[in-house]
Amino acid sequence: MEERELQSPGQERRVSEQKGAREEGFLSTPACGGAARMVAAAAGAMKTAAPWVLACGFLLCLAGFPGAEGAIGVNYGMIANNLPAPEQVISMYKAKNISYVRLFHPDTSVLTALRGSGIGVVLGTLNEDLQRLASDPSYAASWVATNVQPFAGAVQFRYINAGNEVIPGEAAAHVLPAMQNLESALRSAGVSGVAVTTAVATAVLGASYPPSQGAFSEAAAPVMAPIVSYLSSKNAPLLVNVYPYFAYSGSGGEVALGYALLSADSGAASSVADGGVVYTNMFDAIVDAAHAAVEKAGVQGLELVVSETGWPSGGGEGASVENAAAYNNNVVRHVGGGTPRRPGKAVETYLFAMFNENGKAEGVEQHFGLFQPDMSEVYHVDFTAGSSY
């Protein structure tokens, strides 16, 4: 059995923290005539599950409010010591026609720069704050009073996401009560129109092939079922981090590059037939597997927001400027058209990430940026492209 350590770039936290995953699974790949077995390395202290095990577009251990219309956001990570001032960064968002920004934690200087910008904001809590947010309503009220209330009205908050990629895991039980306390705090503060949710990795899925058979894993289901029920009751979306890159780079050649890149010419050999629909790219297959899992948990019609997706421009297998440009531009053009399970229903999507960050681990982690810290393009992304698929 092959053993690898696979990391997700989206688990933003303090520079000293580490990332990792442990998940085991097997899947056969009839379209390729092969099979893949992968085991991610053990998660240590301060690590969060984020496995990305797929073959030939079949996923295993993968592990918005209406009106988004396929608009694109970009994650604004800050694990670097050479980034532009927040005012310059927000000016870049506006100049590049980037509709939304996702922040992994509150930052007063960034929130101040966002005043009057018209940019929709997803604001995250630190994972280490979840336990206190869950157990202490007064702390949740203080968090809202400090990070949301002073900016309400001038900053267009879309979602508060309580934790990033902590399900399944030791902190998973804190997510729902933290969400509930934050929701109550927002209501008490008179802040309306802001949904409270959480962001999950595809580690929450225990089954994903074909996409219609997507289901939460035994470890995740007891936590995810009440979360998606709560989100549905509040008309709030679930945030899902989606990375075809890690499936491709970890597949030993069994995942077709075109299928991972959303290339229109990926070919029938890499397509996945699932009942009456055909999947021609991995992005759609992942999203629809997550939709199926939510429905199997008893919730119909829940919106999914792709809170992270991207492709590195260097540092690893298949990581190049050409592939990164192709993937991210294809995503921008594609998401307005929906997925096979929900055709015509735009998928609100956030690319990862705005800048290359030199404080991240060496390798692909440092190469997910659309821009260099000097604000020059790593490659061009046309955020006005809309859906052409």
C-alpha positions in Angstrom: 0.0 0.0 0.0 1.4 3.4 -1.0 1.9 5.9 1.7 2.2 9.6 1.1 1.7 12.9 3.0 -0.8 15.1 1.2 -1.3 18.7 2.3 -4.1 21.2 1.6 -2.9 24.7 1.0 -6.0 26.3 2.4 -5.6 25.6 6.1 -4.5 29.1 7.0 -3.1 29.6 10.4 -0.2 31.0 12.3 3.2 30.3 10.6 4.3 28.0 13.3 1.5 25.5 12.8 1.7 22.5 10.5 -0.7 20.6 8.3 -1.2 17.0 7.5 -3.7 14.2 7.2 -4.3 10.5 7.9 -7.0 8.7 5.8 -7.0 5.3 4.2 -9.0 4.1 1.3 -9.2 2.0 -1.8 -10.9 2.6 -5.1 -10.8 0.9 -8.4 -10.8 2.9 -11.6 -12.7 1.1 -14.4 -12.3 3.9 -16.8 -8.5 3.6 -16.6 -8.4 -0.1 -15.9 -6.3 0.3 -12.8 -6.5 0.9 -9.1 -5.1 3.2 -6.5 -4.3 2.7 -2.9 -3.1 5.6 -0.9 -2.6 6.3 2.8 -1.8 9.8 4.0 0.7 10.2 6.8 -0.3 10.5 10.4 -1.7 13.7 11.7 0.3 15.2 14.6 -0.3 18.0 17.0 -2.0 21.0 15.4 -2.7 19.1 12.2 -6.0 18.8 10.4 -7.3 16.1 8.1 -7.1 17.1 4.4 -6.6 14.0 2.3 -6.9 14.2 -1.5 -7.0 10.6 -2.8 -8.6 10.1 -6.2 -7.9 8.1 -9.4 -9.1 8.8 -12.9 -11.5 11.4 -11.5 -13.1 9.1 -9.0 -12.9 10.5 -5.5 -12.1 8.6 -2.3 -11.6 10.1 1.1 -12.3 13.5 -0.4 -12.0 14.0 2.4 -24.2 31.1 -1.0 -26.8 32.9 -0.4 -28.7 32.9 -3.6 -27.7 35.6 -6.0 -24.0 35.0 -6.3 -24.4 34.3 -10.1 -21.1 32.6 -10.4 -19.1 35.6 -9.2 -15.5 34.8 -8.3 -13.7 35.6 -5.1 -10.1 35.1 -4.1 -8.6 33.9 -0.7 -6.4 36.5 0.9 -3.7 34.6 2.8 -1.1 36.4 4.8 1.5 33.9 5.8 4.4 35.9 4.4 6.6 38.8 5.4 6.7 40.7 2.2 3.1 41.3 1.2 1.7 44.7 0.0 -0.2 46.9 2.4 -3.9 46.0 2.8 -5.0 49.2 1.1 -3.0 48.2 -2.0 -4.3 44.7 -1.9 -8.0 45.8 -1.8 -7.3 48.2 -4.6 -6.0 45.2 -6.6 -9.2 43.3 -6.0 -11.2 46.2 -7.3 -9.0 46.8 -10.3 -9.1 43.1 -11.3 -12.9 42.9 -10.9 -12.7 40.4 -8.1 -16.1 40.3 -6.4 -15.3 38.6 -3.1 -12.5 38.1 -0.6 -12.1 35.4 1.9 -10.1 36.2 5.1 -8.9 33.3 7.2 -9.0 35.3 10.4 -9.9 38.8 11.5 -7.4 41.6 10.6 -8.4 45.1 11.5 -6.2 46.7 8.9 -7.7 44.6 6.1 -11.2 45.2 7.3 -10.6 48.9 7.5 -9.3 48.8 3.9 -12.5 47.0 2.8 -14.7 49.8 4.0 -16.8 51.1 1.1 -15.1 48.8 -1.3 -18.3 46.9 -2.3 -16.3 43.7 -2.1 -18.2 40.8 -0.4 -16.3 39.4 2.6 -16.0 35.9 4.1 -14.5 36.2 7.5 -13.1 33.2 9.3 -12.4 32.4 12.9 -9.1 30.9 14.0 -9.5 27.2 14.6 -8.0 27.5 18.1 -10.8 29.8 19.0 -13.5 27.3 18.3 -13.7 25.7 21.7 -14.1 29.0 23.5 -16.6 30.3 20.9 -18.6 27.1 21.4 -18.6 27.1 25.2 -18.7 30.8 26.0 -21.5 32.9 24.5 -20.0 36.0 25.9 -16.8 35.3 24.0 -18.7 34.9 20.8 -20.4 38.3 21.6 -17.0 39.9 22.1 -15.7 38.4 18.9 -18.6 39.9 16.9 -18.3 43.2 18.8 -14.6 43.4 17.9 -14.5 42.0 14.4 -17.9 42.6 12.8 -20.0 45.2 14.5 -17.5 48.2 14.0 -17.4 47.5 10.3 -21.1 46.5 9.7 -22.7 48.6 7.0 -19.3 49.8 5.5 -18.1 46.3 4.9 -20.2 43.8 3.0 -19.9 40.7 5.1 -21.3 37.6 3.4 -20.4 34.8 5.7 -18.7 34.2 9.0 -17.0 30.7 8.8 -16.5 29.0 12.1 -13.3 27.1 11.6 -11.6 25.7 8.5 -11.1 22.0 7.7 -11.5 20.7 11.3 -14.1 18.0 10.5 -13.4 15.1 11.2 -11.1 15.8 14.1 -10.8 16.7 17.7 -12.3 20.2 17.3 -15.2 19.0 15.1 -17.6 18.8 18.1 -17.1 22.6 18.7 -18.1 23.7 15.2 -21.9 23.7 15.5 -22.2 25.3 19.0 -19.6 27.9 17.8 -21.8 28.6 14.8 -24.9 28.9 17.0 -23.2 31.3 19.5 -21.9 33.5 16.7 -25.4 33.5 15.1 -26.9 34.6 18.4 -24.2 37.2 18.8 -24.8 38.7 15.4 -28.5 38.9 16.0 -28.0 40.5 19.4 -25.7 43.0 17.9 -28.3 43.9 15.3 -26.2 42.6 12.4 -28.4 41.1 9.7 -27.8 39.4 6.4 -24.6 37.7 7.4 -24.7 33.9 7.4 -22.7 31.8 9.8 -21.2 28.6 8.4 -18.0 26.5 8.4 -15.5 25.4 5.8 -14.8 21.7 5.2 -12.2 19.7 3.3 -13.4 16.8 1.2 -12.1 14.7 4.0 -15.7 14.7 5.2 -16.6 12.3 2.4 -16.4 8.6 2.9 -17.8 7.7 -0.5 -17.7 9.8 -3.7 -17.8 7.5 -6.8 -19.9 7.9 -8.7 -20.7 11.4 -7.5 -24.4 10.4 -7.0 -23.2 8.0 -4.3 -21.4 10.7 -2.3 -21.8 10.3 1.4 -20.2 11.6 4.6 -17.7 9.3 6.3 -18.6 7.4 9.5 -16.3 9.8 11.3 -17.8 13.0 9.8 -21.5 12.0 9.5 -22.5 12.5 13.2 -21.1 16.0 13.1 -22.0 17.0 9.5 -25.7 15.9 9.7 -26.7 18.4 12.4 -24.5 21.1 10.8 -26.2 20.8 7.4 -29.6 20.7 9.0 -28.8 23.9 10.9 -27.5 25.6 7.8 -30.6 24.7 5.9 -32.8 26.2 8.7 -30.9 29.4 8.3 -30.8 29.5 4.5 -27.0 29.5 4.8 -24.5 27.6 2.6 -21.8 25.0 3.4 -18.3 26.0 2.4 -16.3 23.2 0.7 -12.6 23.3 -0.3 -12.1 21.6 -3.7 -8.6 20.7 -5.0 -8.4 18.5 -8.2 -4.7 19.3 -8.2 -3.9 17.0 -5.2 -5.9 14.2 -6.8 -3.9 14.6 -10.0 -0.5 14.9 -8.4 -1.0 12.0 -6.1 -2.6 9.6 -8.6 0.6 8.2 -10.2 -0.6 9.2 -13.6 -4.1 7.6 -13.3 -5.9 11.0 -13.3 -5.9 12.6 -16.7 -4.5 16.1 -16.7 -7.3 17.5 -18.9 -9.9 16.1 -16.6 -8.3 17.8 -13.6 -7.8 21.1 -15.4 -11.4 21.3 -16.7 -10.1 21.3 -20.2 -12.9 21.1 -22.8 -10.9 18.7 -24.9 -10.2 16.2 -22.0 -11.9 13.5 -24.0 -14.4 10.7 -23.5 -11.8 8.4 -22.1 -11.6 10.6 -19.0 -15.3 11.2 -18.6 -17.4 9.6 -15.8 -21.0 8.5 -16.6 -23.3 8.6 -13.6 -26.9 7.7 -14.3 -28.2 10.2 -16.9 -25.3 12.6 -16.6 -21.7 12.7 -17.7 -18.8 14.3 -15.8 -16.1 15.8 -18.0 -14.1 17.3 -15.2 -13.1 16.6 -11.6 -14.3 19.9 -10.2 -17.9 19.1 -11.0 -17.5 15.5 -9.7 -16.2 16.7 -6.3 -18.9 19.4 -5.9 -21.7 17.0 -6.8 -20.4 14.2 -4.6 -20.7 16.8 -1.7 -24.2 17.7 -2.8 -25.1 14.0 -2.7 -23.6 13.6 0.8 -25.7 16.5 2.1 -28.9 15.0 0.6 -28.1 11.6 2.1 -27.9 13.4 5.4 -31.5 14.4 5.0 -31.2 18.0 3.7 -32.4 19.0 0.2 -31.4 22.1 -1.7 -28.5 23.3 0.5 -26.2 25.7 -1.3 -22.5 24.8 -1.5 -19.9 27.5 -1.9 -16.4 26.4 -3.1 -14.4 28.3 -0.6 -11.0 27.3 -2.0 -9.8 25.9 -5.2 -6.6 26.4 -7.1 -3.5 25.0 -8.8 0.1 25.7 -8.0 2.5 27.3 -10.5 5.6 25.5 -9.2 7.1 23.2 -6.6 5.5 19.9 -7.4 4.2 17.3 -9.9 2.1 19.0 -12.6 2.7 22.4 -11.0 3.4 24.9 -13.7 2.5 28.4 -14.7 0.7 27.0 -17.8 -1.4 24.5 -15.8 -2.2 26.9 -13.1 -3.3 29.5 -15.6 -5.4 26.9 -17.5 -7.1 25.6 -14.3 -8.0 28.9 -12.8 -9.2 30.5 -16.0 -11.3 27.4 -16.8 -12.8 27.6 -13.3 -13.8 31.2 -13.8 -15.4 30.4 -17.1 -17.1 27.3 -15.9 -18.7 27.9 -12.5 -21.5 30.2 -13.8 -23.0 27.2 -15.6 -23.5 25.0 -12.6 -22.7 21.3 -12.3 -24.4 18.2 -13.8 -26.4 17.7 -10.6 -27.5 21.4 -10.6 -27.2 22.7 -14.2 -27.6 26.4 -14.6 -27.1 27.0 -10.8 -24.0 29.1 -10.5 -21.4 27.9 -8.0 -20.0 30.8 -5.9 -16.2 30.1 -6.0 -13.1 31.4 -4.3 -9.7 30.9 -5.9 -6.7 30.1 -3.7 -4.8 32.4 -3.4 -4.1 36.1 -4.0 -0.3 35.9 -3.4 2.6 33.5 -3.3 3.3 33.3 0.5 6.9 32.8 1.6 6.0 31.8 5.1 4.4 28.5 4.0 6.1 25.2 3.7 8.5 24.8 0.8 7.1 23.2 -2.4 3.7 23.8 -3.9 2.5 25.5 -0.7 4.4 28.6 -1.7 3.2 28.7 -5.3 -0.6 29.0 -5.2 -0.6 32.7 -5.7 -2.1 34.6 -8.7 0.3 37.4 -7.9 3.8 37.9 -6.6 4.2 40.0 -3.5 5.4 42.9 -5.7 1.8 42.8 -7.2 3.0 41.5 -10.6 1.0 38.7 -12.1 2.2 35.1 -11.9 -0.2 34.5 -14.8 -3.3 36.3 -16.0 -6.8 35.4 -14.9 -9.7 37.1 -16.6 -12.2 37.6 -13.8 -14.8 39.0 -16.3 -14.8 35.9 -18.4 -18.1 34.5 -17.1 -19.5 31.1 -18.1 -18.7 29.8 -21.6 -19.3 26.1 -20.9 
